[in-house]
Amino acid sequence: MFSRDTSSGNKQETSPFKMACRMVCEAVLRTGLDLGVSQARGFGTAAALCRRVAPLGPMPNEDVDFKNLDSLEKYRSYTRYLKTAEEANRKTTWWRTYRQYLEEQNGDNDVGLVDIGLPHRQPSRIKVARERRKLQKENKSNPELEKAMRLQTFRIPLERRLARHYGIYRDLFPGAHFHPRVPLRVAYGDEASAQVHYGNHVTPTQAAAAPRVSFEAEEDSLWTLLLTSPDEHLLDSEGEYIHWLVGNIPGSAVNSGEEVCHYLPPFPVKGTGFHRFVFLLFKQDAPVNFEQDCRPSPCHSLKQRTFKTVEFYRKHQDVITPAGLAFFQCQWDDSVTSTFHTLLNMKEPVFEFERPPVYHPPQLKYPHKQPLRYLDRYRDGHEPTYGIY
C-alpha cells in the first residue's frame, strides 16, 4: 500500500498496522463529535504512578550478582550449606517470617511452647543414608506393604499431631509439649480392636483388667508408666483421676516395677460421651522416691485418686522426662455400672437430657388449612406426642 507525500512528491511505504491505528483514532474522534462532545480527548490512562517505598533494611540476597552466577562461591558440600543456612536462620531480620505469620493465624500450635521431652539426637549422615537404603529395599520386597498401599489401609504415624488435636498437651501439660521418642505399645487383649493407638475407641469391658505394655529400652534404664483421665472427674473440671501408676521400671519389664497405684478400670459416666485415657511413659535419670504419690492398696476412693499430671511432673521434673505417649477414648457401657457398685461402692451418676415441655399454640376454633392431625395436639393425656402435624 502506498500514500503520496505532497511535500516531496515521493511515494512512502506505510505499514498496515499504522493505517489501522489511524482509522481507529479517526473513528473515535467522529464518535465524539456525533455525541455532542465539544472537546473529545484521545486515549489516556488514569493510573497514577506508585512510588516505591524504600525497605526498612537490606533484602535477602541483595548482594548477589545474578548476571554472573559462575563467579559465586560454591558450598561444595551439604554440611557446609547446612551450617551457612543455620547461621542465616539465627540472624534477626526486619521482615516477618513465615513462622510469625503461622503463629498469628493459628494460635493452637507448638510455637511458644516449652519442649519438655527427650532431646533429639541427630545421627550421622552416613548412618541415616545406610538405614534409608536398607528400609527402601525392605519395603520394595514387602508384599503386605504393597497391598496396604493399594487398598489404602497403610497407617502413617501422627502421634504428636493427634495428641495436639485431642488436647492432650493442653490439658495435661499447659504451656508445654514433647515429642514421643519411645514407641509405646499397649494391648488390652489379643483382639486388634483392644489395642491402644492414638485416639481409637476401647470399651470399658475390654479395659477391665490391666493391659500389656511394652516398649524398647535398655536393661539398665528406669521408667515410669502413668494412666490418667482428664475428663472423668465428677467435681472438678480441671482435675483428673489416676488409674494406674508404676514407677522405677527396670528396662521394659513393667511387671517388675514399683506399683504406686494399682489399676482401676475406666468408668466414663453415662450421658457424658467419650472420655480420654492417656498412657504416659517417663524416662528416669535415677531411682525416684514415690512415697508421697503412693496410694493404699486397694484404693477405691475417688478422693484419693484425684490427680494432676502437671503437678506430678513438676514434683519430679529433675529426674523424669516424658518419652512415650498413647491414648484411647472410652464411652459408657454396662460394665461401668458394676464398677461403681462393686469397686467404688457408690451410686452411679447418670446424666440425661431433660426434654423441655412441648409447646402448642392456643387451639383455634376453626382450624383453617391445618393438617388432619391438628386436634391430636390438644388431646387429653399425659404422654406428649412428637409426630409431624
Summary of the structure (lengths in Angstrom):
residues: 389
radius of gyration: 37.2
end to end distance: 85.5
largest distance: 121.6
contacts: 848
relative contact order: 0.09
helix: 29%
strand: 18%
